[in-house]
Amino acid sequence: MATLKDFEILLPPLNEQIAIANILSGLDHEIISLKNKKRQFENIKKALNHDLMSAKIRVLKKLTPQKSRTNPLIKETPKLLNSGERS
């Protein structure tokens, strides 16, 4: 049975290892930051739900969806004519 010392393990040069470690460290910090933001948003959501359920916040007007055929944020893609001109 082979042991670990029987295998040759290639490592990148030290400066490359340091660069990789710095990138991974930056990603770790970003993950922590995003988890904190997620926790803050969850707390805000809980507080808003509590306020809605306890009638601290009242919904005065019933929201109804707007009846519109097209979304104003979506533009129609120009159609190409046979000659290659746009309509």
Residue pairs with C-beta under 8 A, 6 or more apart in sequence:
11 17
12 20
48 57
50 56
51 57
52 59
70 76
78 86
78 87
79 86
79 87
80 86
80 87
81 87
